[in-house]
Amino acid sequence: MKTRMVNNIEVSAVGMGCMAFSHGYGKIPEEAYSIEAIQNAYAHGCTFFDTAEVYSPNLASVGHNERIVGKALKDVRENVVIGTKLMLRSVGVGSVYKRIRSHLEGSLERLRTDYVDIYYLHRMSAIPVEKVADAMGRLIDEGLIRGWGLSQVDVDVIDRAQQVTPLAAVQNIYSMVERDSETRIIPYCVENNIGFVPFSPIASGLLSGMITPETRFEKNDDVRNWVPQLSGKNIAGNQPIVEMLKGFAEEKNATPAQISLAWMLHKYPNVVPIPGSKNKGRIIENLDAAKVTLTYEQLAALEASLNSLRVYGHRGLGGF
Ligand SMILES: NC(=O)c1ccc[n+]([C@@H]2O[C@H](COP(=O)([O-])OP(=O)(O)OC[C@H]3O[C@@H](n4cnc5c(N)ncnc54)[C@H](OP(=O)(O)O)[C@@H]3O)[C@@H](O)[C@H]2O)c1
């Protein structure tokens, strides 16, 4: 597969979000299935895997997902790039460095590795980002992480962090229907050689064209029940975007999900999406988005169509 640079770390042009094997999209698969799905993705050329310490069923424990990722990739560890994230609460005991290091040690053990490639702060808390950046710099110096990142942050926080310890990556929500990061954040990242890693790049499934107003999501541990674009009314409102994508997909002999990923790959050199799926076939489909080539005219036409259509529902960078 084609590769890209996330700062100075080389990764496949499309990565893999592993969250749904543990949390967020209803019933989780058997562990053996998840492990095989991750290994299949690697065999297909994927070298960039995303997890987080909090990804566990109902977010009720820690490490379920990291354990799966660790088991799946233990034999090919040096060939892959693993991103994981820590959640730091505002109030805590000990220095920020010691607290982060203790979270990291848990992740290293679960991931069966002695270093993490990209270690993200999952969400900002009241702890000043400068303190986190300083601690991350120490962990880089110690060889425990190769680079660090922030998630769901705006450009002011990114810039403050960047002044202390330069970032490898920013992981924000970004898709055809969540474009806040286009205004200032992605340009800042391009300018400062920071990788931009879009999460929920298929808008939690909306942009695959497989979700209709009649689709019912699962009752337990399914984020789609509150993703703004996926309320019954907004799924209907967003159908023109889905139909437009289907048209492009047909023309390109690709799928709507692939077009939505190819769009962002063509727009920016530093973007590496991490689509999530708990289905082996769809994981490969998403990785193959890296093979879809859009001409300048096709990209411009896609962009113009998109700009002409209203998006129903907005999650943005704030809150959850
Ligand atoms: N930093 C953060 O705060 C944060 C937050 C959320 C997620 N993430 C990361 O980002 C990754 C991806 O985000 P996400 O999973 O929320 O959203 P996503 O990739 O936009 O969408 C996942 C949903 O789309 C469906 N889907 C995926 N590919 C499809 C295809 N080709 N055709 C049809 N349906 C398809 C999946 O269903 P199936 O499983 O049935 O295929 C699943 O329901 C996560 O795994 C996680 O690693 C990070």
The ligand as a Tripos MOL2 file, in Angstrom:
@<TRIPOS>MOLECULE
LIG
   48    52     1     0     0
SMALL
NO_CHARGES

@<TRIPOS>ATOM
      1 N1         -9.7680   10.1930   19.2720 N.am      1 LIG1
      2 C1        -11.0240    9.9610   19.5440 C.2       1 LIG1
      3 O1        -11.6190   10.5820   20.4200 O.2       1 LIG1
      4 C2        -11.7690    8.9310   18.7610 C.ar      1 LIG1
      5 C3        -13.1720    8.8800   18.7810 C.ar      1 LIG1
      6 C4        -13.8130    7.9150   18.0140 C.ar      1 LIG1
      7 C5        -13.0820    7.0210   17.2570 C.ar      1 LIG1
      8 N2        -11.7170    7.0700   17.2610 N.ar      1 LIG1
      9 C6        -10.9050    6.1480   16.4370 C.3       1 LIG1
     10 O2        -11.3020    6.2830   15.0830 O.3       1 LIG1
     11 C7        -11.6530    5.0170   14.5460 C.3       1 LIG1
     12 C8        -12.7370    5.1680   13.4920 C.3       1 LIG1
     13 O3        -13.8400    5.9050   13.9760 O.3       1 LIG1
     14 P1        -15.3100    5.3210   14.0890 P.3       1 LIG1
     15 O4        -15.2370    3.8420   14.1130 O.co2     1 LIG1
     16 O5        -15.9860    6.0450   15.1860 O.co2     1 LIG1
     17 O6        -16.0420    5.8260   12.7750 O.3       1 LIG1
     18 P2        -16.0380    5.4520   11.2140 P.3       1 LIG1
     19 O7        -14.7880    4.8050   10.8310 O.co2     1 LIG1
     20 O8        -16.4180    6.7250   10.5410 O.co2     1 LIG1
     21 O9        -17.2850    4.4770   11.0650 O.3       1 LIG1
     22 C9        -17.4360    3.2420   11.6690 C.3       1 LIG1
     23 C10       -18.8190    2.7340   11.3170 C.3       1 LIG1
     24 O10       -18.9550    2.6970    9.9120 O.3       1 LIG1
     25 C11       -19.2260    1.3920    9.4430 C.3       1 LIG1
     26 N3        -18.3850    1.1660    8.2730 N.ar      1 LIG1
     27 C12       -17.0430    1.3120    8.2030 C.ar      1 LIG1
     28 N4        -16.6090    1.0600    6.9640 N.ar      1 LIG1
     29 C13       -17.7050    0.7380    6.2350 C.ar      1 LIG1
     30 C14       -17.8810    0.3710    4.8780 C.ar      1 LIG1
     31 N5        -16.8670    0.2990    4.0380 N.pl3     1 LIG1
     32 N6        -19.1570    0.0890    4.4610 N.ar      1 LIG1
     33 C15       -20.1850    0.1590    5.3140 C.ar      1 LIG1
     34 N7        -20.0790    0.5230    6.6140 N.ar      1 LIG1
     35 C16       -18.8350    0.8030    7.0590 C.ar      1 LIG1
     36 C17       -18.8610    0.4550   10.5610 C.3       1 LIG1
     37 O11       -19.7200   -0.6690   10.5350 O.3       1 LIG1
     38 P3        -19.1660   -2.1800   10.4830 P.3       1 LIG1
     39 O12       -18.3580   -2.3610   11.7210 O.co2     1 LIG1
     40 O13       -20.4110   -2.9830   10.4810 O.co2     1 LIG1
     41 O14       -18.3670   -2.3080    9.2330 O.co2     1 LIG1
     42 C18       -19.1160    1.3290   11.7960 C.3       1 LIG1
     43 O15       -20.4700    1.2590   12.1500 O.3       1 LIG1
     44 C19       -12.0520    4.1940   15.7770 C.3       1 LIG1
     45 O16       -11.9090    2.8040   15.5490 O.3       1 LIG1
     46 C20       -11.0960    4.6950   16.8170 C.3       1 LIG1
     47 O17        -9.8460    4.0010   16.7200 O.3       1 LIG1
     48 C21       -11.0660    8.0180   17.9950 C.ar      1 LIG1
@<TRIPOS>BOND
     1     1     2 1
     2     2     3 2
     3     2     4 1
     4     4     5 ar
     5     4    48 ar
     6     5     6 ar
     7     6     7 ar
     8     7     8 ar
     9     8     9 1
    10     8    48 ar
    11     9    10 1
    12     9    46 1
    13    10    11 1
    14    11    12 1
    15    11    44 1
    16    12    13 1
    17    13    14 1
    18    14    15 2
    19    14    16 1
    20    14    17 1
    21    17    18 1
    22    18    19 2
    23    18    20 1
    24    18    21 1
    25    21    22 1
    26    22    23 1
    27    23    24 1
    28    23    42 1
    29    24    25 1
    30    25    26 1
    31    25    36 1
    32    26    27 ar
    33    26    35 ar
    34    27    28 ar
    35    28    29 ar
    36    29    30 ar
    37    29    35 ar
    38    30    31 1
    39    30    32 ar
    40    32    33 ar
    41    33    34 ar
    42    34    35 ar
    43    36    37 1
    44    36    42 1
    45    37    38 1
    46    38    39 2
    47    38    40 1
    48    38    41 1
    49    42    43 1
    50    44    45 1
    51    44    46 1
    52    46    47 1
@<TRIPOS>SUBSTRUCTURE
     1 LIG1         1 GROUP 0 **** ****
